[in-house]
Amino acid sequence: MANIKSQMKRIKTNAVRTQRNKAYKSELHTYIRKVSAATEAGKKDEAIAALRDASRKLDKAVSKGVIHKNKAANKKAALAKKVNAL
């Protein structure tokens, strides 16, 4: 355990941020699964709507610093490729 006061605070804030990031990433996975499920079922309209929502969430995660912008771009491209294949 840290002895320095500022480091103790850092440990607490890091724990809060880690928890928040985990929750956000879990939500991202849910949105991505919705797109995959819709494409596998062959529901194009549903897949397009889910893709729009997932893209918005990915962009939001980048702006909050949860994931890297290139990771979001790769995910969006892969999802769009799946949807366009329908």
C-alpha positions as CSV (number, residue, x, y, z in Angstrom):
1,M,0.0,0.0,0.0
2,A,1.2,3.5,-0.8
3,N,2.4,5.8,2.0
4,I,2.2,9.1,0.0
5,K,-1.1,10.9,0.2
6,S,-1.3,11.8,-3.5
7,Q,-0.6,8.2,-4.4
8,M,-3.4,7.0,-2.1
9,K,-5.8,9.3,-3.9
10,R,-4.5,8.0,-7.3
11,I,-5.3,4.4,-6.3
12,K,-8.9,5.4,-5.4
13,T,-9.5,7.3,-8.6
14,N,-7.9,4.6,-10.7
15,A,-10.3,2.1,-9.1
16,V,-13.3,4.3,-9.9
17,R,-12.2,4.8,-13.5
18,T,-11.4,1.1,-14.0
19,Q,-14.9,0.2,-12.8
20,R,-16.5,2.9,-15.1
21,N,-14.4,1.7,-18.1
22,K,-15.4,-2.0,-17.5
23,A,-19.1,-1.0,-17.4
24,Y,-18.7,1.0,-20.6
25,K,-16.9,-1.8,-22.4
26,S,-19.6,-4.3,-21.3
27,E,-22.2,-2.0,-22.8
28,L,-20.2,-1.7,-26.1
29,H,-20.0,-5.5,-26.3
30,T,-23.8,-5.7,-25.9
31,Y,-24.3,-3.2,-28.8
32,I,-21.9,-5.1,-31.0
33,R,-23.6,-8.4,-30.2
34,K,-27.0,-6.9,-31.2
35,V,-25.5,-6.1,-34.7
36,S,-24.1,-9.6,-35.0
37,A,-27.3,-11.2,-34.0
38,A,-29.4,-9.2,-36.4
39,T,-27.0,-10.0,-39.3
40,E,-27.0,-13.7,-38.5
41,A,-30.8,-13.7,-38.4
42,G,-30.8,-11.9,-41.8
43,K,-32.8,-8.9,-40.5
44,K,-31.4,-6.0,-42.5
45,D,-33.5,-3.2,-41.1
46,E,-32.8,-4.3,-37.6
47,A,-29.1,-4.7,-38.4
48,I,-28.8,-1.2,-39.8
49,A,-30.5,0.3,-36.8
50,A,-28.2,-1.7,-34.4
51,L,-25.2,-0.6,-36.5
52,R,-26.1,3.0,-36.1
53,D,-26.4,2.7,-32.3
54,A,-23.2,0.7,-32.0
55,S,-21.3,3.2,-34.1
56,R,-22.5,6.0,-31.9
57,K,-21.5,4.2,-28.8
58,L,-18.1,3.4,-30.2
59,D,-17.5,7.1,-31.0
60,K,-18.6,8.1,-27.6
61,A,-16.2,5.6,-26.0
62,V,-13.3,7.1,-28.0
63,S,-14.2,10.6,-26.9
64,K,-14.3,9.4,-23.2
65,G,-10.9,7.7,-23.6
66,V,-12.3,4.2,-23.0
67,I,-10.9,2.7,-26.2
68,H,-8.4,3.8,-28.9
69,K,-9.8,5.5,-32.0
70,N,-8.3,2.9,-34.3
71,K,-9.9,0.1,-32.4
72,A,-13.3,1.8,-32.8
73,A,-12.7,2.4,-36.5
74,N,-11.8,-1.3,-37.0
75,K,-14.9,-2.4,-35.1
76,K,-17.1,0.0,-37.1
77,A,-15.7,-1.2,-40.4
78,A,-16.1,-4.9,-39.6
79,L,-19.7,-4.4,-38.5
80,A,-20.5,-2.3,-41.5
81,K,-19.0,-5.0,-43.7
82,K,-21.2,-7.6,-42.1
83,V,-24.3,-5.4,-42.5
84,N,-23.5,-4.6,-46.2
85,A,-23.1,-8.3,-46.9
86,L,-26.9,-8.8,-46.3
